[in-house]
Amino acid sequence: MFNFYIIGIPDQMEVSLSEEVIEVMKTHRYFSGGKRHRDLVASYLPGNAEWIDVVVPLEGTFQAYEPIEEPIVVIASGDPLFFGIGNTIKRRFPEAKMKVYSYFNSLQLLAHEFQLAYGEMTVCTLTGRDWVNLDQELIGGKKCIGVLTDKKKTPAAIAARMLDAGFDNYKMLVGSKLGGEEQYCTEICLQKVVDKEFDHPNCLILIQEKEIKRTLGIHESDFHILEGRPKMITKRSIRLNSISFLDLNSAKHLWDVGYCTGSVSIEAKQFAPHLQVTAFERREESKALLKLNQRKFCVPGIEGIHDDFFDIDLATLDHPDRIFIGGHGGKLKEMMSRLYSVLEENGIIVFNAVSEATKQDFLQAAKELQLEITDQMSIQQDEHNAIVIFQAKKRIIHKGQ
């Protein structure tokens, strides 16, 4: 016997159900869903039906389910397993047996409306989620991206963010109240979406119209740099090897401390779009440079913090598992001590030593902090001085050690 029957329905006043689903409705007593769902299936509910409203946060709803010993019939919109309540019930009640009856999800309905061959569409959700879910697909150059929105990350907000990051190479298909009598669909350019409101709920599909060419190893001359300071940038060969030392494929959050032009942050985010990147710099003029370079290379999602690093309350920030030290203001040991206190266990610090003095300072600080030097490389680009790149790991300290 199933503990849950989960039935996906369209948003139509006259819902047509299969004979099998109708039989499920007739032979059970406990039902659950939103108030809108109840209205849509009211004619199918048996006389003894008891309805449990699905309300956010869902834990209250799930607590109402727990004492019920009979199967519960949950009514949901579209496909309950497409970022829907079916997945949440599976996580909350992992031992429960489920039978799912699905309908088309919203992105399928939108694709059907435009006769779009959506088999290779990449899907991301911004419903209560971070922007990185969309950013990584845009940076990755996906040609067709289906996006689930919410009341804050609306089509207009998405279009504005894309244009601000230089992504003017997509058109947008928008659908609101899909599957219902008030359904509205349109194809529209991003510039026009910014000033347009769509009824909720809605979703959208981004169609790439031209490709953005990307380079692994951006030449220094292509960046906007500090006026009169052409050498104040991590050189291409040093930058690429430093990023290799950061081991970003398995990383979650990079801190770029002393970013200057933002070259390491931008190259790292372009290489690993899933990455959360926080860039620190005390130079006020770098704030505009970071923005300009992000837009030029179409790399959104880098958070800039502009203050003296030693004045920042690090406890208020998400902790990193990767750190690149691009500048230290002559206080390398003090900086490393602060960074060590927030670095996740097994996290990595990468540092480029430009002189024998900074090399020895780094090694001494690493020793005192019990950081393990796990890799190093000496490299020289053109006529510049040789630089030693260090990789240091914060080893896991087991209790009792």
N, C-alpha and C positions, 0 to 999 in steps of 0.2 A: 504493500500500500504506500502511496506517496504522501509525504508530509505537506508538500506544497504543489499546487497546480498554478502555474504562472501563465497568464493569458495576455498576449499583446493584441491591442485593438487600434483601429484608426480613430482619428479625432472627428468623427461624424455622428450626427444626431441619430441616424438610423444605422446602427451597427449590425452587420450581417455576420453571424457566427456559423461555423461548421456544425454538423449534427453531433460530432464527437464532443465539441466544446459545449454545446447546448446541454448534452447529457451530463457533463461535469457540473455545469451550473445547477441543473435540476436536482442532483443527488448529493449536494453538500450544503452545509449550513453556515460556515464561517467564510466571510469574504473581506478583502482588504484592498485599498487603493485610495486615490485622491477623490475629493468631492466631485470633480468633473467626471472621473471614471464611473462613479456610482450613478450619476445621471445618465451616462451613455448606455449602461447595461441594466438599468432599472427594470426593464420589461422582462429580462431573463432571470431575475432573482426569485427564488422560491419564497413562499409566504413566511417561513420561519427564519429567513436570512438574518444574520447578525453581521454588521459591517464595522470594520476597524479602520479608521482613517489613517492614511500614511501621512505623517507630518515630519518635518525636519526640525531638530535632529532625529534621525531614525531610531536611535536607541530606545526612545519611549515606545515607539510602535513595536519594536522587537520584544520589549518586555511584556507587552500585551499579548504577543503570540505565545510566549513560553508556557503558560499554564494550560493552553488548549491542547487536548489530546487527539482531536480529529484533524484531518487535513484542512489546510487553509487555501482558499482560492484567491490569488492575488491578481488584480487587474492592472495592467501597465500600458503605457503608450508604445506603439511600434514594436521593436524587438527588445524584449526585456534583458537580453544578454549583450546588447550594444550600448555599453556604458550605462546600463540600466539597473533596476532594482534586483534583477535575477542574480547578477554578480555579487551584489551586496548581501543578499540572503545566503548565497553559497559560502561567503566568507564568515558570516555571523553564525550560521548553522551548518558547519562542515559535514556533519553526520546525516543531515536530512536528505531525503530522497525528493527529487524534483521532476516534474513533467512540464515542459515548456511548449507553449503554442505561440509562435511568433507571427508578427505582421511586419511589413516593410519598416525600416528605420527612416528617420527624417532625411538623411543624406541620400538614401536610395530614392525616396520620393522626389527629391529635388533633381537628381540625375535623370530620373524617368521623364520629368517635365521637359527637360532640354534634350532628351534622347542622347544622353552622354554615355559613351562607352567607359564605364567607371571601374572596370576590372582592376586597373593598376592605380586607382586613387589611393593616396596616403591619407589616413584619417588621424586627426588630432582633436583633443577636447580642451577647451578653455573654460568649461563649466566648473567654476570654483577652483581652477588650476592656474599654475603660473604661466607667464608668457613664453617661457622656454619651450613649451610644447609646440608652439607655432614657430618660434624663432629657428629651431633646429631644422625644421622642414624647409623653411625659406633659405637658410644658409646652405642646406644640402641641395638646393636647386630642384626640388621636386616639381614635376610638371603639372600635377593635378592634386590639390590638397583639399580635403573635406574638413570643415571646421565646425565644431559644436560650440555655440556661444553661450553667454549668460547675460544678465541685466547690466553688468559693468563692461564686460568685454563684448561689446556690440559690434555689428558690422562697421559702424562709423568709427568706433575706437580702433578697430583692427586696421581699417584703411588708413587712418591718421598715423598709426604707429609704423605701418609699412612704408608710407611715403616719407616719413621722417627718417627712416633708416635707408632710404634710397631704392626701395623696392617698388618701382613704377612699372615693372614688367609683367604684371598680372592683371587680368580682368576678374570680376567677381560675379558669381551667380548667387542670388540671395532668395531664400524662400521663407515665408512666415506663415504660421498656422497651417502647416502642411497636412494634407489629408482631410481637411475639414471644409465646411461651406465657405469660410472666409479666407481660404488659401490665396496667397499672393506670391508670385515669382517674377524676378526680373534679372536681366543681364545688364551690368552697369560698370563704368570705369571707376577706379579708386577715387579719383579727384571728386566725382559727384557723390560717392557714398559718404564722404566725410560730413556733409551737411544734411544727410537724410536719415530719418528715423523709420524703423521697421517695427511692426507689432511683434510682441513676444508671445510664444516662443518662435525663434528663428534659427536658421543655420545657413551656412554658405559654402560654396566651392570656389577655390581660386584656380584659375586656368593660366598657366604661364604662356606669354606671348613672345617673349624673347629670352634667351639664356644670358645669365651673368657669368662672364669668364672669370675664373679664379686661378690664382697662382700660389703654389706652395713655395714660400720663400719670397716675400714681397721686397722689392729693392728699396733701399733706404730713400732714394731720390723720389719715390712715389708717395711717400708720406708727407703730410703737412708737418713741419718741424718748427722748433723754437727759432724765432727770428734772430739771426746772427750767431746761432749755436748749431751749426750743421753736424757736429760730432756728437751731440747729445741725443743719441739714439742707439739702441742695441743693434749692432750690425747683423746683416742677414745670416751669415754663416754661424755666428754666435747665437743668434736668436733661434735658428732651427735646431741646433744641438742642445740648447737650453730646454726647448720644448720637448725634445726627445728624452732628456733627463727627467722631465716632470712626469712622464708616464701617464698621459692624460686619458687614455682609453678607459681606464678603470677609475678615473678621478670623478669627484662630484663638485668640488668647490675650490677654485683657484683664487688666491690673493696675489696681486701684482703690486708690490710695495715700491713706490717711487717710479711710477709708470712713464712720466715725462711726455712722450708723444702717444703712448698707448700701443706701441708696435708689438710688444709681447702679448698683451691682452688680446689684441685683434687677431694676431696670427694663431694664438692658442684657441680662441673661440671659433675661428674659421676651421681649424683642424678638428676640434672636438665640440660641435655645436650643442651637445647636451650639457655642457659645462656651465655651472654658475660662476661668474667672474666678478670679483670686486677689485677695483683698481684704486690705489691710494697715491696722492700727490699733493705736496704743499704749495707748488707753484700755481698761482691763480690763472696764469695764461694757458696752462695745460688743460684746463677745463674745456676751453673752446677747441683746442687741438684734438682732444679725445672725441668730441662730438663730430668734428669735421672728418676725422679719419674713419670713424665708425660709418658715417654716411657714405664716404667715398668708396669704401670696400664692402658696403652693405652687410655690416656685422652688428646687429642690435643685441641688447641684453647684457651690456657691460655696465655695472653700477660704479660710478665714480664718486669717491669720497675725497674732499679737498680740504685738508687741514694738516697741521703738523702731526705726524704719526704718533708722537709721544703724548699728544693732548687728546687723542681719541679714546673713548671708553670701549675697549674691544669686547667687553662682556655683553654689549648690546647687539653685537653682530653675529651672524651665523658663522660657526667655526669652519676653517678650511681644512682640507686634507692635502692640498698642494700650495706651496708658497714660492714665488719667485722674488728675490730681493734685487731690485734694479737700482736702488739708491738708499743710502743709510745716513747721510749727513754727518759722517765722521763718528757715528755712534753705533757701530756694527754690533758690538757685544751687547749693549743695552737693548738694541732692536731684536736681536736673536733671542734674548731672554723673554721679551714680551711675546714674540711669535711662538716660542716653544710652549708658552702657557696656554695657547689657544689651538695649537696644531693637534689634529686628531691623531690617535695612536696609529702607528704604521704610516703616518703621513710623510711627505717629502718636502724638503727645502732645497732649492737650487740657487746657487750664488756664483756670480762671475767675478773672480779676483783679478783686478787690473794691475796690482802691484804686489811685491813681496810682502809689504806691510799688511795689506788687507788679507792676503792669503794666510798669513800667520794669525791674524786676529780671528779669522773665520775658524781655522783649525782649533785654536785655543778655546773659543766659545763652544764649538761643537763638542770638544772633549769635556768641558765643564758641565754641559747639559746632557751628556751621555747620548749625543746623537751619533749614529753610526755612518761614517763616510763609506758609501756603497759604490760610488763611481766618481771618476774625475778625468778630465781631458784638457790638454793644453792645445790651443788653437790660435792661429794668427790669420787675420784677413788683410790683404793688401799690405800697405806700409804701416798699419797700426801695430801697436805692441801686442805681444802674445798675451792671451788671457787664459786663466785656468778656470774651467767650469767644474763646480763641485755639486755632487748629489749627496744629501745627507738625509737619513731616515730616523724618525722617532720610533724607536723600538718599543714593542709592547712590554710594559713592566708588569710582570705577574705578581699577584699578592704573595707576600712573604719574602720577596726579594729586597 
